[in-house]
């Protein structure tokens, strides 16, 4: 198989999607893939084929005529796949906010969606940006999935052959529907696909266009987005963890113990309408992030590091990978009703608690199943095979704790 962009002077230039082409080459039973030198390491991740790197058309002709011998690319996959740790940010930097940290640990362990609500300066963005430091490492298959997306999008540089760390995408609120979901005349992945197997952070989510946000609903449920055109349909994966942040009202001080809210009931009502009920129903964990007290800000603190939190997250994810080995999913967030029936069995006391919560709090059917998924993750972190009453009560708390705000 021959892949490359042939220039007028005979040079063979780098192309997008080399990894996908290498996989296709293997699937079609080809032995050799002749490819631009800049794409060679990316394509060589597929070990079943011989990748021949070339710089110009003369080299190709001479190679095929046996005038020159070009060695196939051999790489040390273990060293290439090694995760790049980040020492720039750490959960140790975040003072106080223990409930929010706990919620984000649960979210990272089970792949759950989170919305952080609170006044300006409370630390919502600071918390969200530290999620990559506690999330588990990607498996080889996940690395291949993400790299393929970045490859066809033209986002792999000549020095970056693989996406080894889970993506963290943070688009600006002015982004268009196509930019977020994907599409265009020649359809390409949007931000939700670039966040596949990683995190999509929507800072100040209420500032995003309502139609843009509504387009998230189906991909959040299905884990994929399908873009249809006249001649073809394109399917891009989009299994991402949504982390959203928002002020509780237009002025930002609703529920703040230090500043009085200046918004009218009408303004607050209109502000809440920016996020629809169906979208909020797809967010598993709702957390209010209060302003820090002076003691938290100025006092000595011994905060837990990201490394310590990440160890617990990785152990919980390992349990889930073993649990869903034959189910084609990797975490609790993507359980379907069949999985929930099998892995979220409840005793009578826990059932009564849930029934009472549904009756008093108006929890929807989707909300009920999401509570069970979060409960399963909390139990995994607790190293418990059974879902106990304390696991479910904590999950219910995250579901309804800030309903007065959203």
Secondary structure as GFF3:
##gff-version 3
##sequence-region A 1 406
A	DSSP	beta_strand	2	3	.	.	.	ID=ss1
A	DSSP	beta_strand	5	6	.	.	.	ID=ss2
A	DSSP	beta_strand	12	13	.	.	.	ID=ss3
A	DSSP	alpha_helix	18	27	.	.	.	ID=ss4
A	DSSP	beta_strand	32	36	.	.	.	ID=ss5
A	DSSP	three_ten_helix	37	39	.	.	.	ID=ss6
A	DSSP	alpha_helix	40	43	.	.	.	ID=ss7
A	DSSP	beta_strand	50	54	.	.	.	ID=ss8
A	DSSP	alpha_helix	57	64	.	.	.	ID=ss9
A	DSSP	alpha_helix	77	81	.	.	.	ID=ss10
A	DSSP	three_ten_helix	91	93	.	.	.	ID=ss11
A	DSSP	alpha_helix	98	110	.	.	.	ID=ss12
A	DSSP	beta_strand	114	117	.	.	.	ID=ss13
A	DSSP	alpha_helix	124	128	.	.	.	ID=ss14
A	DSSP	three_ten_helix	131	133	.	.	.	ID=ss15
A	DSSP	alpha_helix	140	152	.	.	.	ID=ss16
A	DSSP	beta_strand	168	169	.	.	.	ID=ss17
A	DSSP	alpha_helix	177	181	.	.	.	ID=ss18
A	DSSP	beta_strand	182	183	.	.	.	ID=ss19
A	DSSP	beta_strand	188	189	.	.	.	ID=ss20
A	DSSP	alpha_helix	191	194	.	.	.	ID=ss21
A	DSSP	beta_strand	199	202	.	.	.	ID=ss22
A	DSSP	three_ten_helix	205	207	.	.	.	ID=ss23
A	DSSP	alpha_helix	210	214	.	.	.	ID=ss24
A	DSSP	alpha_helix	216	222	.	.	.	ID=ss25
A	DSSP	beta_strand	224	228	.	.	.	ID=ss26
A	DSSP	beta_strand	233	237	.	.	.	ID=ss27
A	DSSP	beta_strand	241	246	.	.	.	ID=ss28
A	DSSP	alpha_helix	265	272	.	.	.	ID=ss29
A	DSSP	alpha_helix	277	281	.	.	.	ID=ss30
A	DSSP	beta_strand	285	288	.	.	.	ID=ss31
A	DSSP	alpha_helix	294	298	.	.	.	ID=ss32
A	DSSP	alpha_helix	306	323	.	.	.	ID=ss33
A	DSSP	three_ten_helix	332	334	.	.	.	ID=ss34
A	DSSP	alpha_helix	337	343	.	.	.	ID=ss35
A	DSSP	alpha_helix	348	361	.	.	.	ID=ss36
A	DSSP	alpha_helix	365	381	.	.	.	ID=ss37
A	DSSP	alpha_helix	389	400	.	.	.	ID=ss38
###
